[in-house]
């Protein structure tokens, strides 16, 4: 009795796995990864995991307040330019005013 019930279970599981094609109806292609060999699928998975790790690392580094020489140089140049413009404006105001404290 026990052997016949086991055979029934084995045949049921065998028929269901061979008849199903990953949930896709017949005539339609399943996911693309099913067309890959085992080695190709393994390589693809490794590359995807590496990409996710690098994306996480880049995101983490962007969130850190690390020194950025390009950004610092840009801000320094911007500050210098603003200071020079302010000095130039003050010099023009002094020349235009002729040293007068009050308007005529």
Secondary structure, 3 states (H helix, E strand, C coil): CHHHHHHHHHHHHHHHHHHCCCCCCCCCCCCHHHHCCHHHHHHHHHHHHHHHHHHHHHHHHHHCCCCCHHHHHHHHHHHHHHHHHHHHHHHHHHHHHCCCCCCC
